[in-house]
């Protein structure tokens, strides 16, 4: 857990610091406005609630939206194959840089989940994969360029029907 937090802090950009600072300033301004309007109690309480909502949800939503805008990419899966002589699942595909920034590294995360063909249970399975794997690509990807990848999920012994989710985090 400690290494995850340290890695997150080391990967922050100037834009992230500006976002977090702007959210904190907005929080302070809303609190000051609530203090100024303390005679109107309902408006003041509403402003305090909005201020704490901005402070809690703002950084998470802002970080996700900012990184989706700055580091746009698309993933194309060409082949998903359960290997015969090894207990592994092979995933081949391409990742395409559709942003205006050059990527220095991409982390691919795959989750494999069951399919039961039950209309009530199947929508829940993508959130609880039974097998996970990740790979880090340390190659530079210029804007408009794509790069091929191979990802292995091992050990993989599941013989029934399954699906997978593949997500990438590029910087």
ABEGO torsion letter per residue (X at the ends): XAAAAAAAAAABBAAAAAAAAAAAAAAAAAAAAAAAAAABAAAAAAAAAAAAAAAAAAAAAAAAAAAAAABBBBBBBABBBBBAABBBBBBBBBBBBABABBBABBBBBBBBBBBAGBAAAAAAAAABBABBBBBBBABBBBBGBBBBBBBBBOBBABABBBBBBBBBBBX
